[in-house]
Amino acid sequence: MAFLPILEAWPRERVLERLHAASADDVRRCLHTEHLRMEDMLRLFSPAATDLLEDMARRAHGEHLRHFGRTVTFFTPLYMSDHCTNQCRYCGFNARNRQRRHHLSVEEVAREAEAIAQSGLSHVLLLTGDARHLSSPTYIAGAAGAVRSCMASVCVEVYAMTREEYALLFAHGVDGMTIFQETYNRELYGRLHPAGPKRDFVFRLEAPGRAAAAGMRSIGIGALLGLDDWRCDAFYTALHAHWLQSAWPAVECSVSVPRLRPSSSHFTDIHPVTDRDIVQYISALRCFMPRLGITLSTRESAKLRDNLLPLGVSRMSAGVSTAVGTRASGHSGDGQFQIADTRSVRELSDDLARMGYQAVLKDWEEPGPPLPRIPQEDRDVQRA
Ligand code: SF4
């Protein structure tokens, strides 16, 4: 199974043409349709829908309450290494950036995880740059194994891997992965990634499918908003998520909606994405895929995160550091990007509680050994 043919069936010119052809009446009709199709998704992302944001937000809020209630699951990133061989033009870890870099040993990763656990969090996302000679699949698997004792769920956000490599991680307790395509505009992708293994657009595009095939329980995807016209990348992300959810119904699929943040890359070629655009993106996604996980990171301010929550956000990062080894290993650094919501886990939980929302610190753990079989004589007694 491959996503590329699905992507190629929606050329960018056709997507742009449909986005700009949609009328307010088209959007109104979508908002009164129960099961939305991809064409409807385009209408909800269209400029015409901006005048109907309140109606869309109301429907999104209703769908969200029906499927998630007033809960939001917390997770936190754990940066293990900022060494990277890629030259993504928008990233502070870009290989051309002259900065002091850190690579944690497996023991240091375990100590960082223990420090995270003390804040009450139990879902962790392990991150590395793309430097296989240092952060090999075996290293990542070893780190995952080392943090399992204090974390209920261990996911990774690392370079694109083969199915066999994802299977190795899965066997060492990694239950989910996140990978951002950054932009689905293939020509732009080539310009933004001038060197390094990440240049391979298709290998990255098909990584979520390979991870699902390797057994991962949860898969997160997303585009980095601001690299291209956000409406196009939002549509393609929804198309990708819809394909994943259809191809692997048992996998918990989620979409992140990150906006470009200032970083030491000093990248300036940014397509503007306003707060209202983010409202439209989240509301449209929730209307289109009511069961989809929607993740909001600390790239957004505390005020905006609180306001976006009721529209459909089901997962939030909390207690975040985007630098390597700052929690227990005594390192300091610039981090991958600047965060905007600096609340502690406790402060965030308290603020959400005041809004009537419950912070969920643990919603999953690895299943234990199978239940013991009921002896035959006990089964006979139960039947009688
Ligand atoms: S985005 Fe990832 S792959 Fe690209 S330079 Fe940054 S850390 Fe490396």
Residues whose N, C-alpha, C, O or C-beta is under 5 A from the ligand:
A	BS01	SF4	C84 N86 Q87 C88 C91 F93 N94 A95 G129 D130
